Amino acid sequence: MKYQQSFVPLCPTFMLAVLSLTGCSGSFDPVLTTPVAQPSEGGISVTVMGGRQPISSAHVYLYAADATAYGHASDSLLVADAGATYPTTVDGSGNYYITTDASGSFYVSAGEYACTQGSQVYLYAVGGNPGAGTNTAAGLMSILGQCGASSSFPGVTYVTMNEASTVAAAYAVAGYAVDATHVASSGTTLAKTGIANAFANAANLYTLATGIVLTTTPNGNGTVPQALLYSLANSLAGCINSTGPSSIPCTQLLGSAKSLGATGTTPTDTVTAAINIAHYPGNAVATILGAAPSSGAPYQPILGATPNDLTVGISFTGSGISKPRDVAIDGSGNVWITNDTANVVTKLSSLGVAATGSPFSVTDASYVAIDSSGNAWITSPSANHLYEVTTANSVVSVTRETGLLGANPMTTPEGIAFDSSGNIWVASNGNSALFELGSSGSDALGSPYTDSCLNAVYSVAIDGGNNVWTSSPTKNDVCEIGSLLTLLGLQEQNTTTSLSTPNRLAIDGSGNVWVANTGGSGLIKMSSTAVNATGSPFSGGGLSSPFGVAIDGLGNVWLANHGNSSVSEFTSAGVASSPSTGYTGGSQSGSENIAVDGSGNVWVTNITGSSVTELVGAGAPAITPLVAAVKANTLGARP
């Protein structure tokens, strides 16, 4: 490495223009002699900071997310290089690290690491001296992103690792992370897409070179909760800049951020604490934020009051989003949104960027489902019609069978879903019928199906056995058509906990049907024979007129609460994980429908507003589109 000796302040020279945002100051005591890196091609200059203080003698690892199985140890990328300016050293586990110098800096050359093209890579710093002595609880993280050709990271020259980068990185990859050194996926095609999107999402939260948290996403259409992220960063700084794990700030932070939230294993460093907080954002909120320094907090601005929860919500606008109603995720992580008043369908990338051609003109777009090829199908109640937006981003007005129930057989179509054969099931609300269409939408097969249980049918969901489930909010019914096309007509059986305006349905990997019981502000769990589970309907967790419901990759149940503009989370046993007022991140407004993507982000439509909310890393990665899980009988599983 080429570098020059010069007297500069504590902050790296490339950060001086942003001092006010990083918490650095124009005057420091003492003034340090800092090596200023002059990176060569393929090399990366890194500065490790604990708030305003550089962390010397920290051990910095370069890891790639493992692609063998969930929970596996990350893959160490640094190799033996004793002759480098910043040589690598091997630890007791056989992994190599680089030690930061007195200014908290180091330089990693292209020859000191090797990564597989397409792998997802991050930096992890642990230990070191932030000024008050060695602190083994000091842990920092930053996302480098996808390894390119010849083990390169195009455009990455400088990296700042600090508490802000750590919090942003922890939330972005939370769906695939157990702790600081166990970030992994199954390695399937969908998992590779999901984890790549998760790592890329870190750039929506902070800037890699400076460690500054953004106020808006790089595309300009997403609002980032900067004050929340900086408040959390200050809590990490309270521990990092202390005397060590037994200090009051560390015991307060680490003791409140266990592996299961309030219970489980206590983390040994601040990176794992941040990951645990992302997993359980409703736990010990005041205590966690109280670990921040009482004065002189390094990151500003911060929250003016203790928030309801610590979910990191990005609100996206534009591209025709206006009173958004429904949401679905395709296999690439694109987010499809119907809009209640705009007669358009919006398609956003996993980063919230509008796709080419978006928004697409669709009359009275209501509900949306994605087929196995990635085409989006939309119901139009007022037009009594189906529309298809193809993967080529063109809108097709679907030709339907006209020989049944008159020239326009579907009346006020609402819910839509795909079975394992690719057939389309549509709830025809206006004439109380259920239609089964071929994958092209041009024939009606053996449908329409009618029955008293299908009166004013509204929502459709299909389980792993290809059984079709529907709800009727006005008749308080849940019905099933068996996989042999037998109309079972099952209704909610437990008279002491009757359905009350059941709206959306979701089905887990055990065949249980979860119903958003809007009128009763509860959550109903039915077995595959439509018998209420013990304890159902479930309450708490912020439930308030829940409308939309979705299942994540660990079988957790997510609901959009229209009544209090929040999101609720329940375990597969029906135990509330969210606080009594739900999760409120991201300026939710009349939360309507909900979906979990392949990165573990939870997407919510705000029907009384003009935005959609992404709760970053809140859930477990889910298989998308939903029909892929139906075909493989892997509902409620990770990709």
C-alpha positions in Angstrom: 0.0 0.0 0.0 1.1 3.5 -0.7 0.3 6.1 2.0 1.7 9.3 3.3 2.1 10.5 6.9 0.2 13.7 7.7 -1.4 15.3 10.7 -5.1 15.2 10.4 -8.0 15.2 12.8 -9.7 12.1 14.3 -12.1 11.7 11.4 -10.7 10.4 8.1 -10.0 13.2 5.6 -12.6 12.1 3.2 -15.2 12.6 5.9 -14.4 16.2 6.8 -17.2 17.6 4.5 -19.8 15.6 6.5 -18.6 16.2 10.0 -22.0 17.4 11.3 -23.7 14.2 10.3 -21.1 11.8 11.5 -20.8 13.3 15.0 -17.2 14.3 14.3 -16.0 17.7 15.3 -13.6 20.3 13.8 -11.4 20.2 17.0 -10.0 17.2 18.7 -7.8 16.4 21.6 -5.3 14.9 21.0 -4.5 15.3 17.3 -3.4 12.0 15.9 -1.0 11.0 13.2 -3.1 9.2 10.7 -2.0 7.2 7.6 -4.1 8.4 4.6 -4.6 5.4 2.3 -3.9 5.8 -1.4 -5.7 2.7 -2.6 -4.6 0.8 -5.7 -7.0 -1.0 -8.0 -8.8 -3.7 -6.1 -7.8 -2.5 -2.7 -10.0 -1.1 0.0 -9.2 1.5 2.7 -11.2 1.0 5.9 -11.6 3.1 9.0 -13.1 1.6 12.2 -14.8 4.2 14.5 -16.6 4.0 17.8 -18.6 7.2 17.7 -16.0 10.0 17.6 -13.1 7.6 18.5 -11.0 5.5 16.3 -10.8 1.9 17.4 -7.2 0.6 17.4 -6.1 -3.0 17.6 -9.6 -4.2 16.4 -9.6 -7.5 14.6 -11.4 -7.1 11.2 -12.7 -10.1 9.3 -13.9 -10.3 5.7 -16.8 -12.7 5.4 -19.2 -14.0 2.7 -22.6 -15.3 3.5 -22.6 -19.1 3.5 -24.7 -20.7 0.8 -24.9 -24.2 2.3 -27.7 -24.0 4.8 -29.4 -21.5 7.1 -27.5 -21.0 10.4 -24.1 -22.0 9.0 -21.0 -20.0 9.8 -20.1 -17.3 7.3 -17.2 -18.0 5.0 -13.9 -16.4 5.9 -12.3 -14.7 2.9 -9.0 -13.3 4.1 -5.9 -15.4 3.3 -2.4 -15.6 4.8 -0.3 -12.6 3.9 2.4 -11.9 6.4 4.3 -9.4 4.2 1.5 -6.9 3.6 1.6 -3.4 5.2 -1.4 -4.6 7.3 -0.7 -8.3 7.5 -3.3 -11.0 8.2 -3.3 -13.1 11.4 -5.0 -16.4 11.9 -7.3 -16.9 14.9 -8.0 -20.1 16.9 -10.7 -21.1 14.4 -8.4 -20.8 11.4 -10.0 -17.6 10.2 -7.7 -14.6 9.2 -8.2 -11.0 10.3 -6.4 -7.7 9.9 -5.6 -5.5 12.9 -6.4 -1.8 12.8 -3.7 0.7 13.5 -3.6 3.6 16.1 -5.9 5.6 13.9 -8.5 2.8 13.5 -7.5 2.3 9.9 -6.2 -0.4 7.7 -5.9 -1.3 4.1 -6.8 -4.6 2.5 -5.2 -5.3 -0.8 -6.7 -7.4 -3.6 -4.3 -10.2 -2.9 -5.3 -10.6 0.7 -8.7 -12.1 0.0 -10.5 -14.2 -2.5 -14.3 -14.3 -3.0 -16.6 -16.2 -5.3 -18.3 -14.1 -7.9 -21.9 -13.4 -6.9 -21.3 -14.1 -3.2 -22.5 -11.5 -0.6 -19.7 -10.0 1.4 -19.4 -8.0 4.6 -16.8 -6.7 7.0 -16.9 -7.5 10.7 -14.7 -5.8 13.3 -14.5 -7.0 16.9 -12.7 -5.9 20.0 -10.0 -3.2 20.0 -9.4 -0.1 22.0 -11.8 2.8 21.4 -10.0 5.0 24.0 -10.9 3.6 27.4 -9.1 0.3 27.0 -9.7 -2.9 25.1 -13.4 -3.7 24.8 -14.3 -7.2 23.7 -17.9 -6.2 23.3 -17.1 -3.7 20.5 -18.5 -5.1 17.3 -19.1 -3.3 14.0 -20.3 -4.3 10.6 -20.5 -2.9 7.1 -21.8 -4.4 3.9 -19.5 -4.6 0.9 -22.1 -6.3 -1.3 -21.8 -8.7 -4.2 -18.3 -10.0 -5.1 -17.6 -9.2 -8.7 -15.3 -10.7 -11.3 -11.7 -11.3 -10.1 -12.7 -10.9 -6.4 -13.4 -7.2 -6.9 -16.0 -4.7 -5.5 -16.4 -2.1 -8.3 -16.8 1.4 -6.9 -15.8 0.4 -3.4 -12.6 2.3 -2.4 -13.2 3.6 1.1 -15.3 2.1 3.9 -16.3 3.5 7.3 -17.3 1.0 9.9 -19.2 2.6 12.7 -22.3 2.1 14.8 -24.5 3.6 12.1 -23.2 1.2 9.5 -23.7 -1.6 11.9 -27.3 -0.9 12.7 -28.2 -0.4 9.0 -26.3 -3.6 8.0 -27.9 -5.6 10.8 -31.5 -4.7 9.7 -30.8 -5.3 6.0 -29.4 -8.8 6.5 -31.5 -9.8 9.6 -33.5 -12.3 7.6 -30.4 -14.4 6.9 -28.4 -13.7 10.1 -28.2 -15.5 13.4 -25.3 -13.5 14.7 -22.3 -11.6 13.5 -20.5 -14.6 12.2 -23.5 -16.7 11.0 -25.0 -15.2 8.0 -26.2 -17.9 5.6 -28.9 -19.2 3.2 -29.8 -22.5 1.6 -28.1 -21.6 -1.7 -31.2 -22.2 -3.8 -31.9 -19.9 -6.7 -34.6 -18.1 -4.8 -32.4 -17.9 -1.7 -29.5 -16.4 -3.7 -31.9 -13.8 -5.1 -33.3 -13.0 -1.6 -30.0 -12.6 0.1 -28.6 -10.5 -2.8 -31.6 -8.2 -2.5 -31.1 -8.0 1.3 -27.4 -7.0 1.0 -28.2 -4.5 -1.7 -30.9 -3.0 0.6 -28.3 -1.8 3.0 -27.4 0.9 0.4 -31.0 2.3 0.9 -30.1 3.0 4.5 -26.5 4.3 4.6 -23.5 5.3 2.6 -20.7 2.8 2.6 -17.8 5.2 2.3 -18.9 7.6 5.1 -21.1 5.5 7.4 -23.8 8.3 7.2 -27.4 7.2 7.4 -29.6 8.6 4.6 -32.7 10.6 4.9 -34.0 9.4 1.5 -33.1 6.3 -0.6 -30.7 6.9 -3.4 -33.5 6.8 -5.9 -35.2 9.7 -4.0 -38.6 8.1 -3.5 -38.1 6.4 -0.2 -38.1 8.1 3.3 -35.5 6.6 5.6 -36.0 6.8 9.4 -32.6 8.5 10.0 -33.3 9.6 13.6 -34.3 6.1 14.6 -31.2 4.6 13.1 -29.0 7.2 14.7 -30.7 6.7 18.1 -29.9 3.0 17.9 -26.3 3.8 16.8 -25.9 5.9 19.9 -27.0 3.0 22.0 -24.3 0.8 20.4 -21.8 3.7 20.9 -22.6 3.8 24.6 -21.4 0.2 25.0 -18.5 0.4 22.5 -17.0 3.5 24.1 -17.2 2.1 27.6 -14.8 0.1 29.7 -16.1 -3.2 28.4 -18.8 -5.9 28.6 -19.3 -5.4 32.4 -19.9 -1.6 32.0 -23.4 -0.3 32.7 -24.1 0.7 29.0 -23.0 -2.8 27.8 -24.9 -4.7 30.4 -28.0 -2.6 29.6 -27.7 -3.0 25.8 -26.6 -6.6 25.6 -28.8 -7.8 28.4 -31.9 -6.3 26.6 -31.1 -7.7 23.2 -31.0 -11.5 23.7 -31.3 -14.0 20.9 -35.1 -14.5 21.6 -35.7 -10.9 22.6 -36.4 -10.9 26.3 -35.0 -14.4 26.7 -32.3 -16.6 25.1 -28.6 -16.1 24.8 -27.0 -12.8 25.7 -24.9 -11.4 22.8 -21.2 -11.0 23.3 -20.9 -7.9 21.0 -22.8 -5.0 19.6 -23.2 -6.5 16.1 -25.1 -9.5 17.4 -27.1 -7.2 19.7 -28.2 -5.1 16.6 -29.2 -8.3 14.7 -31.3 -9.4 17.7 -32.9 -6.0 18.0 -33.9 -6.3 14.3 -35.4 -9.7 15.0 -37.4 -8.5 18.0 -38.1 -4.8 17.4 -40.8 -4.6 20.0 -38.6 -5.7 22.9 -37.3 -3.5 25.7 -37.4 -0.3 23.5 -36.8 2.2 26.2 -34.0 0.2 27.9 -32.2 -0.3 24.6 -32.3 3.3 23.7 -31.4 4.2 27.2 -27.9 2.7 26.7 -27.0 5.8 24.7 -24.7 8.4 26.3 -26.8 10.9 28.3 -24.9 13.7 26.7 -22.6 14.2 23.8 -24.2 11.4 21.7 -22.1 11.1 18.5 -24.9 10.7 16.0 -27.5 13.4 15.3 -30.4 13.9 14.8 -32.1 11.5 17.2 -35.6 10.7 18.3 -37.3 13.3 20.5 -39.3 10.6 22.4 -39.2 6.9 22.9 -40.9 5.2 19.9 -43.5 2.6 20.0 -41.1 0.0 18.5 -37.8 -0.3 16.7 -39.0 -1.4 13.3 -37.1 0.3 10.5 -39.8 1.3 8.0 -39.0 2.9 4.6 -42.0 4.7 3.0 -42.0 4.6 -0.8 -44.0 7.0 -3.0 -44.4 7.8 -6.7 -45.0 5.7 -9.8 -48.7 6.0 -9.4 -49.0 4.9 -5.8 -52.3 6.4 -4.6 -54.4 4.7 -1.9 -52.6 1.4 -2.5 -54.7 -1.6 -1.9 -53.0 -5.0 -2.5 -49.4 -6.1 -2.7 -47.6 -9.2 -4.1 -44.0 -10.2 -4.6 -42.5 -12.0 -7.6 -39.5 -14.3 -7.8 -37.1 -11.5 -8.4 -38.3 -9.6 -5.4 -40.2 -7.0 -7.4 -43.2 -5.5 -5.5 -46.5 -5.3 -7.3 -49.1 -2.8 -6.0 -52.7 -2.1 -7.0 -54.0 1.4 -6.3 -57.6 2.0 -5.3 -58.1 5.3 -7.1 -55.5 5.7 -9.7 -56.5 2.9 -12.2 -52.9 1.8 -12.3 -50.7 -1.0 -11.1 -47.3 -0.1 -9.7 -44.2 -2.3 -10.0 -41.2 -1.5 -7.8 -37.9 -3.3 -7.7 -36.7 -4.8 -4.4 -35.1 -1.4 -3.7 -38.3 0.5 -4.3 -37.3 1.8 -7.8 -40.1 2.0 -10.3 -39.8 -0.6 -13.1 -39.7 0.3 -16.8 -43.3 1.2 -17.9 -44.6 1.5 -14.3 -47.3 2.5 -13.5 -49.4 0.3 -15.8 -52.9 1.3 -16.8 -55.4 -1.1 -15.4 -59.1 -0.1 -14.8 -60.1 -0.3 -11.1 -57.1 -2.5 -10.1 -58.1 -4.4 -7.0 -56.2 -7.6 -6.1 -53.0 -9.0 -7.6 -51.3 -12.4 -7.8 -48.2 -13.5 -9.6 -48.0 -16.7 -11.7 -45.1 -19.1 -12.1 -43.7 -17.2 -15.0 -43.6 -13.8 -13.1 -46.7 -12.3 -14.8 -49.0 -10.3 -12.6 -52.7 -10.9 -12.8 -55.1 -8.3 -11.5 -58.9 -8.3 -10.9 -61.0 -5.4 -11.9 -64.3 -5.3 -10.0 -66.0 -2.5 -11.8 -65.0 -3.8 -15.2 -65.8 -7.4 -14.4 -62.5 -8.3 -15.9 -59.0 -9.7 -15.5 -55.8 -8.0 -16.6 -52.3 -9.5 -17.0 -49.1 -7.5 -16.9 -46.5 -9.6 -18.5 -42.8 -9.9 -17.6 -42.2 -7.8 -20.8 -44.1 -5.0 -18.9 -47.1 -5.0 -21.3 -50.7 -5.0 -20.2 -53.0 -7.7 -21.6 -56.8 -7.5 -21.3 -57.6 -11.2 -20.7 -60.2 -13.0 -22.9 -62.6 -15.0 -20.8 -65.0 -17.8 -21.4 -68.4 -16.2 -22.4 -70.6 -19.3 -22.4 -71.3 -19.4 -18.7 -73.6 -17.1 -16.8 -74.1 -14.8 -19.7 -71.7 -12.8 -21.8 -69.8 -11.5 -18.7 -69.6 -14.4 -16.3 -67.5 -12.9 -13.6 -69.2 -10.1 -11.7 -67.2 -7.9 -9.3 -64.1 -10.2 -9.2 -62.0 -9.6 -6.1 -59.5 -12.2 -4.7 -57.2 -14.2 -7.0 -54.8 -17.0 -6.5 -52.9 -19.7 -8.5 -52.9 -23.5 -7.8 -50.1 -25.9 -8.4 -51.1 -26.5 -12.0 -51.1 -22.8 -12.8 -54.9 -22.5 -12.9 -56.3 -19.2 -11.8 -59.0 -19.0 -9.1 -61.1 -15.9 -8.9 -63.6 -14.9 -6.3 -66.6 -13.5 -8.2 -68.2 -11.5 -5.4 -71.1 -10.1 -7.4 -72.6 -13.4 -8.4 -71.4 -15.4 -5.4 -69.3 -17.8 -7.5 -65.8 -19.1 -7.7 -64.1 -19.4 -11.0 -61.3 -21.7 -12.1 -59.6 -20.4 -15.2 -56.8 -22.0 -17.2 -53.3 -20.5 -17.0 -54.1 -18.2 -20.0 -57.3 -17.0 -18.4 -59.3 -17.9 -21.5 -61.4 -20.8 -20.3 -63.5 -21.6 -17.3 -62.7 -25.3 -16.9 -65.4 -26.9 -14.7 -66.4 -23.6 -13.0 -68.2 -21.6 -11.9 -68.7 -23.2 -8.5 -71.6 -22.0 -6.5 -72.9 -22.9 -3.0 -74.6 -21.1 -0.1 -71.2 -21.0 1.5 -69.8 -19.0 -1.4 -72.2 -16.2 -0.9 -70.5 -12.9 -1.7 -67.1 -14.7 -1.9 -64.2 -12.4 -1.4 -60.7 -13.8 -0.7 -59.0 -16.9 -2.1 -56.1 -18.9 -0.8 -54.7 -22.3 -1.9 -53.0 -24.7 0.4 -50.1 -27.2 -0.3 -52.6 -29.9 -1.1 -54.3 -27.8 -3.8 -57.4 -27.2 -1.7 -59.0 -23.8 -2.4 -60.2 -21.7 0.5 -62.4 -18.7 0.3 -63.9 -16.1 2.7 -67.2 -14.2 2.7 -67.0 -11.1 4.9 -70.7 -10.4 4.6 -71.8 -13.9 5.4 -69.1 -14.7 7.9 -68.2 -17.9 6.1 -65.0 -19.7 5.2 -65.4 -22.3 2.5 -63.2 -25.0 0.9 -63.1 -26.7 -2.4 -61.1 -30.0 -2.1 -58.3 -30.8 -4.5 -60.7 -33.2 -6.3 -63.0 -30.2 -7.0 -65.4 -31.4 -4.3 -67.2 -28.5 -2.8 -66.8 -29.2 0.9 -68.6 -26.1 2.0 -66.8 -26.1 5.4 -67.8 -23.3 7.6 -66.3 -22.0 10.8 -67.5 -24.5 13.4 -66.8 -23.1 16.8 -69.9 -21.2 17.7 -68.3 -19.5 20.7 -65.7 -17.9 18.5 -67.6 -17.2 15.4 -66.2 -15.4 12.4 -66.8 -11.7 12.2 -66.2 -10.1 8.8 -63.4 -12.4 7.7 -61.3 -10.9 5.0 -57.9 -12.1 3.8 -56.7 -15.7 4.3 -53.2 -17.2 4.5 -52.1 -20.8 4.8 -49.1 -22.2 6.6 -47.0 -25.2 6.0 -49.2 -27.4 8.2 -52.3 -26.6 6.2 -53.7 -24.3 8.9 -55.8 -21.4 7.6 -55.2 -18.1 9.2 -58.1 -15.6 8.9 -57.9 -11.8 9.4 -61.1 -11.4 11.5 -61.7 -7.8 10.7 -65.0 -7.3 12.6 -63.8 -9.0 15.7 -60.3 -7.5 15.7 -58.8 -10.9 16.1 -56.8 -13.6 14.3 -58.5 -17.0 13.7 -56.5 -20.2 13.1 -58.4 -23.1 11.6 -57.1 -26.6 11.0 -57.4 -28.2 7.5 -60.9 -29.3 8.5 -61.9 -25.8 9.4 -62.0 -26.4 13.2 -60.7 -23.6 15.3 -57.4 -24.1 16.9 -57.1 -24.0 20.7 -57.1 -20.4 21.8 -58.4 -19.1 18.5 -59.4 -16.3 17.9 -56.1 -14.8 19.1 -55.9 -11.2 20.3 -53.3 -8.7 21.4 -50.2 -7.7 19.5 -51.9 -4.5 18.3 -54.7 -6.2 16.4 -57.2 -3.6 15.3 -59.6 -4.4 12.4 -56.9 -6.6 10.7 -57.4 -6.9 7.0 -54.4 -8.4 5.2 -52.5 -11.5 6.4 -49.3 -13.2 5.3 -47.0 -16.0 6.5 -43.2 -15.6 6.6 -40.6 -18.3 6.1 -40.6 -19.4 9.7 -44.4 -19.7 9.9 -44.9 -16.4 11.7 -48.2 -14.7 10.9 -48.2 -11.0 9.8 -51.3 -8.8 9.7 -52.0 -5.3 8.4 -54.2 -3.5 10.9 -56.6 -1.1 9.2 -57.9 0.1 12.5 -54.7 1.6 14.0 -52.4 1.7 11.0 -50.0 -0.9 12.3 -48.6 -4.4 11.7 -49.0 -7.3 14.1 -46.8 -10.4 14.2 -47.8 -13.8 15.8 -45.9 -17.0 16.2 -47.3 -20.2 14.6 -48.7 -21.0 18.1 -50.8 -17.8 18.0 -48.6 -15.9 20.5 -48.2 -12.2 19.8 -44.6 -11.0 19.0 -45.5 -7.4 18.3 -46.3 -4.9 21.1 -49.8 -4.0 22.3 -50.0 -1.3 19.7 -48.4 -3.3 16.8 -45.4 -2.3 14.8 -45.8 1.3 13.5 -42.6 1.9 11.5 -42.7 3.7 8.1 -45.6 6.1 8.5 -48.3 3.6 7.9 -51.7 4.9 7.0 -54.8 2.7 7.0 -52.7 -0.5 6.7 -54.6 -2.7 4.2 -52.7 -5.6 2.8 -49.3 -7.2 3.5 -46.7 -9.5 1.9 -43.3 -10.9 2.9 -40.5 -10.9 0.3 -37.6 -13.3 -0.2 -35.3 -11.1 1.9 -37.5 -11.0 5.0 -38.8 -7.5 4.4 -42.5 -7.0 5.2 -44.4 -4.8 2.7 -47.6 -3.0 3.7 -50.1 -1.0 1.6 -51.3 2.3 3.1 -54.8 2.7 1.6 -55.6 6.0 3.2 -52.3 7.5 2.0 -50.0 7.5 -1.0 -47.2 5.2 0.0 -46.2 1.6 0.7 -44.1 0.7 3.7 -41.2 -1.7 3.8 -40.3 -3.0 7.3 -36.7 -3.8 6.6 -35.6 -7.3 7.9 -38.6 -7.6 10.1 -39.6 -11.1 9.0 -38.1 -14.4 7.8 -37.5 -14.7 4.1 -40.5 -16.2 2.3 -40.7 -18.1 -1.0 -42.0 -15.9 -3.7 -44.2 -15.8 -5.7 -46.7 -17.6 -3.5 -47.6 -20.1 -6.2 -44.0 -21.4 -6.1 -44.6 -22.4 -2.5 -48.0 -24.0 -3.4 -46.4 -26.0 -6.2 -43.6 -27.3 -3.9 -45.9 -27.7 -0.9 -43.5 -25.4 1.0 -45.8 -22.7 2.3 -44.4 -21.0 5.4 -40.8 -22.1 4.6 -37.7 -20.2 3.7 -36.4 -20.3 0.1 
